[in-house]
Amino acid sequence: MLKLILKSLWARRRRNGWLLAELILVTVLTWYIADPVFVLSYNRSLPLGYNPDGLLVASLNNLPSKALGYSEDEADSLHLMQNLNRLLRELRNHPDVQSAAPLVTFSYPGSEGNSSTTMSYDSINSSVSVFYFIPRSGYFETFGFGTLEERTLQDLDNMDFQEKEVIVTDELAHKLARNTTLTGKQMYESYEQDTIFYHVKAMVEKVRSTSFDQGRPACFQPQLDVSAEDILDNGKLLIRLRPGISEKRFLHDFRPWAGRHLRAGNLYVRDAQTYRGQLEKLEYSYGITNKYRMNVMLAVFFLVNLALGVTGTFWLQTRSRCEEVGIMLSYGASSNTICRQLMGEAAILASFAWLVGCLIYLQYGIVEGSWYQQGYPGAFYWINHFWLHYIAVSLIVYIVIISVVLLGVFIPAYKISRIPPTEALRDIITI
């Protein structure tokens, strides 16, 4: 069968040459469009390092100085911190709330702000995201990070921290300590005339700062001193609902409840939103939402037109071989044999075109780079390895191309292989 297919392809080489050129162009375009959609979809599917389901965030508000009920005595950092703790106690006493923690910083997972530095260990450097937390505030339990080294989230929240004592993610250990633990060891920041050492107290699983990139190694630094500006400018309350509690129902009842209970001094809470909602707003503000939607819409539009164009071309090409099929039927060929031959020809043609098209795009990928480079250098996801990424996307492109081509061949091949030989040879007999 293979020998017969190859002979048939060679006999029709001029006509097949145009089909081959078309399929090569289609392969390159499919690669170009599928690659960003694949990478963005992969990044969005990665675990955040904490569970956003049942996680809410509420913004702290402060009464204006001229508002009725404003107290000048409650405006200093000491009273603000005391009032913040009173709001947290009220939240934790809510029957639907499992835990709550303060966020009084611009940098935490999913925040609009960010902080980064370069940490070193044993002469190996790594860019690091820096998140800030208040010790013994329930921060780790409320976020629900993944723990390591047989520690619980309560263990992390109950730790006492001194200045320059930190918690790091396992990805940082992977990069700096070559997969060994960093717990109990020291990292350092180097400046022109100074070196600052950090003692690692524990490790947690990898945490991503946003939902649309691959993240990078991170460390958690304690906020030992909280100023009034921290609370007023960045103050938020992180809320973890009990399992089984509906976010929608809780938010529906939250505002009137907050109006009655969440007021302490000049601080008050009016409303809350889901953490997923905050992540989606962050995606939108960075333009990622529009980019992803546009890429998906472009991919769908292209694939629909690809399916119509390629399917139509192969449909007409197969229908034009009616006389040839009639001769094969008259010599005793079965319908299944004819279908297999026609689909085999199309599959070999599409496979060869796919191979050439991928090799052409490979030159572009090597010279210009491709979407596998999204995310931070050194991230240990397989998608960031060039050849693994190239092979994976190439296979996706192959599945698309071969599916469209075989669809365009099978339907007309099935129909013409089942007509009587006399009808298939009608034009020849008439002549």
C-alpha positions, 0 to 999 in steps of 0.5 A, spaced: 500 500 500 505 504 501 509 503 495 502 504 491 501 511 495 508 513 493 507 512 486 501 515 486 504 522 489 509 522 484 505 521 478 501 527 480 507 531 483 505 537 479 498 538 482 501 535 489 506 541 488 501 546 489 498 543 495 505 542 498 506 549 498 500 551 501 500 546 506 507 549 508 505 556 508 499 553 513 504 550 517 508 556 518 502 560 520 499 555 524 505 555 528 506 563 529 499 563 531 498 557 536 505 558 540 503 564 544 496 561 545 499 555 548 504 559 552 499 564 555 494 558 556 500 554 560 502 559 564 494 561 566 494 553 568 500 553 573 498 553 580 498 559 584 502 556 590 495 558 594 488 556 594 484 563 591 477 559 592 474 562 598 479 567 599 477 574 599 480 581 600 477 587 603 480 594 603 481 599 609 478 606 609 479 611 613 475 617 615 477 624 613 479 629 618 473 633 617 468 627 617 463 626 623 466 622 628 473 623 626 478 622 632 485 626 632 487 621 638 486 615 633 490 617 628 497 615 630 500 608 628 499 605 635 492 606 635 491 605 628 494 598 629 490 597 635 484 598 631 486 594 625 487 588 630 480 590 633 477 589 626 481 582 625 478 580 631 471 581 629 472 578 622 475 572 625 469 571 630 464 571 624 461 564 623 463 563 616 470 566 616 476 561 617 481 566 618 483 573 617 490 577 616 492 584 615 496 586 609 499 593 610 504 592 604 504 594 597 508 587 595 504 580 596 502 575 592 497 578 587 498 585 589 498 591 584 505 593 587 512 589 587 518 588 590 524 585 588 532 584 589 538 579 587 540 574 593 546 570 593 548 563 596 555 560 595 556 565 589 550 563 585 545 569 584 538 569 583 532 575 582 527 574 587 520 577 589 520 580 596 513 579 599 512 582 606 508 580 612 506 581 619 509 576 624 504 572 628 498 575 624 495 569 621 498 571 614 500 564 612 494 560 614 490 565 611 493 565 604 494 557 604 501 556 602 504 549 601 508 547 606 515 543 606 519 540 611 513 537 615 511 544 618 504 546 618 501 553 616 500 554 624 508 553 625 510 558 620 505 563 623 507 562 630 514 563 629 518 569 632 522 573 627 528 578 628 530 583 622 533 579 616 530 573 618 526 570 612 522 564 609 523 562 602 520 558 596 523 552 594 524 554 587 529 559 590 533 553 593 533 549 587 536 555 584 541 557 589 542 551 593 542 546 587 535 542 590 538 542 597 534 546 603 536 553 605 533 552 611 538 554 617 543 557 612 544 564 610 543 568 603 546 575 602 545 581 598 551 585 595 551 592 594 557 596 592 560 597 599 555 593 603 553 586 604 546 584 607 545 577 610 539 574 611 537 567 615 532 562 612 528 560 617 523 555 613 521 554 606 514 554 602 512 551 595 513 556 589 508 562 589 506 566 583 505 573 584 500 574 578 496 569 575 499 570 568 506 569 568 510 563 571 513 567 577 520 567 580 523 565 586 520 569 592 522 570 599 517 573 605 520 578 609 517 580 616 514 587 617 517 588 624 515 596 624 508 598 621 507 605 620 501 609 620 502 610 612 503 603 611 496 602 614 492 608 611 496 607 604 496 599 603 491 597 608 487 591 606 484 585 610 485 578 607 479 573 609 479 566 608 472 563 608 470 556 611 470 550 606 463 550 603 461 557 604 459 560 598 463 566 596 457 570 592 452 569 598 458 571 603 459 578 599 451 579 598 451 579 606 458 582 607 456 589 606 451 590 611 454 586 616 461 590 615 457 597 616 455 594 623 461 591 626 467 593 622 468 600 625 474 601 629 476 608 631 477 612 624 478 605 620 472 602 617 471 596 612 465 597 607 466 592 601 470 586 599 471 582 593 474 575 591 481 574 590 480 571 583 477 578 582 483 582 584 487 577 580 483 578 574 483 586 575 491 585 575 491 581 568 486 586 565 491 592 568 497 589 565 493 588 558 494 580 559 486 579 558 486 583 552 492 580 549 490 573 551 483 574 548 485 577 541 490 571 541 485 566 542 480 569 537 485 570 532 487 563 533 479 561 532 478 565 526 485 562 523 483 555 524 476 556 522 479 559 515 484 554 515 479 548 516 475 551 510 480 553 505 484 546 506 478 542 507 475 545 501 482 544 497 482 537 498 475 536 497 475 538 490 482 535 489 479 528 491 472 529 487 476 530 481 479 523 481 472 520 480 474 517 474 481 514 477 477 511 482 472 508 477 478 504 474 480 502 481 473 499 482 473 496 475 479 492 477 476 489 483 479 494 489 474 495 495 471 501 497 476 501 504 482 500 500 480 506 496 479 510 502 485 508 505 489 510 499 487 517 498 487 518 505 494 515 506 496 520 500 493 526 504 497 524 510 504 523 507 503 530 503 501 533 510 506 530 514 512 532 509 509 539 509 508 539 516 516 537 517 518 542 512 514 548 515 516 546 522 524 546 520 522 553 516 519 556 523 525 553 527 530 558 523 525 564 526 525 561 533 533 560 533 534 567 531 528 571 534 526 567 540 519 564 541 514 565 546 517 559 550 522 565 553 516 568 556 517 568 564 523 569 568 530 566 565 531 559 569 524 557 571 524 550 571 518 549 567 519 544 561 516 549 557 522 554 558 526 548 555 527 550 547 527 543 544 521 541 549 517 547 547 518 546 540 517 539 540 510 540 544 508 546 539 510 542 533 506 536 535 500 540 536 500 544 529 501 537 526 494 534 530 491 541 527 494 540 520 493 532 519 486 533 522 483 538 517 487 535 511 484 528 513 477 531 514 477 534 507 479 527 504 475 522 508 468 525 506 469 525 498 473 519 498 468 515 502 462 518 497 466 516 491 469 510 493 462 507 494 459 509 487 458 504 481 464 503 477 459 505 471 457 511 474 464 513 476 467 512 468 461 515 465 465 521 462 470 516 459 465 511 456 461 517 453 468 519 450 
